[in-house]
Amino acid sequence: TRCIAEYLYSMTDGDGQPLWNGIRYMSRHGEGRECWAVFDHAPLKELERVSIERSNPELLKVATLYGLSIH
């Protein structure tokens, strides 16, 4: 995946502009899980900013799934 991402990251058009802003691929850590690699030159716009509390159900679900501790 890293080799593919590096290759796509380096691709440019005739004006030297990047052709790709990132890649999306399926995770090897479970069926149906997606991974995203967004390249640093990708134009992003912050739509919302919220705090993630330690008690957040989605955070706890992922932590449990991967055996992580939340500090």
C-alpha positions as CSV (number, residue, x, y, z in Angstrom):
1,T,0.0,0.0,0.0
2,R,2.8,2.4,0.8
3,C,4.5,1.8,-2.5
4,I,1.2,2.5,-4.4
5,A,0.6,5.6,-2.3
6,E,4.1,6.8,-3.0
7,Y,3.7,6.2,-6.7
8,L,0.4,8.1,-6.9
9,Y,1.7,10.9,-4.7
10,S,4.5,11.5,-7.1
11,M,2.3,11.6,-10.2
12,T,1.8,15.1,-11.7
13,D,0.1,16.6,-14.8
14,G,1.9,18.6,-17.5
15,D,1.9,21.7,-15.3
16,G,3.5,19.8,-12.4
17,Q,0.2,19.7,-10.4
18,P,-0.6,16.5,-8.4
19,L,-3.0,14.1,-10.1
20,W,-4.2,12.5,-6.9
21,N,-5.3,13.8,-3.5
22,G,-5.1,10.5,-1.8
23,I,-6.2,6.8,-1.9
24,R,-8.9,4.7,-0.3
25,Y,-8.5,1.0,0.2
26,M,-9.9,-1.9,2.2
27,S,-8.2,-2.7,5.5
28,R,-6.7,-6.1,6.2
29,H,-8.1,-5.8,9.8
30,G,-11.6,-6.8,9.2
31,E,-14.2,-7.1,6.5
32,G,-15.7,-3.9,5.3
33,R,-13.3,-1.6,7.0
34,E,-11.9,1.3,4.8
35,C,-8.6,3.1,5.2
36,W,-8.0,6.5,3.7
37,A,-4.6,8.2,3.0
38,V,-5.1,11.9,2.3
39,F,-2.0,13.5,0.8
40,D,-0.6,16.6,2.4
41,H,-1.3,18.7,-0.7
42,A,-5.1,17.8,-0.8
43,P,-7.3,20.8,-0.4
44,L,-9.3,20.3,2.9
45,K,-11.9,22.4,4.5
46,E,-12.7,22.1,8.2
47,L,-16.5,21.8,8.5
48,E,-16.8,21.2,12.2
49,R,-14.6,20.9,15.3
50,V,-15.7,18.9,18.3
51,S,-14.1,17.5,21.4
52,I,-13.8,13.7,21.6
53,E,-14.5,12.7,25.2
54,R,-13.0,9.5,26.7
55,S,-16.6,8.2,27.1
56,N,-17.4,8.6,23.4
57,P,-19.1,5.3,22.4
58,E,-17.4,5.1,18.9
59,L,-14.0,5.8,20.5
60,L,-14.5,3.1,23.1
61,K,-15.7,0.6,20.4
62,V,-12.5,1.1,18.3
63,A,-10.3,1.0,21.4
64,T,-11.9,-2.3,22.5
65,L,-11.7,-3.7,19.0
66,Y,-7.9,-3.1,18.8
67,G,-7.0,-3.6,22.4
68,L,-6.2,0.1,23.0
69,S,-6.2,2.0,26.3
70,I,-7.6,5.5,26.3
71,H,-5.7,8.0,28.5
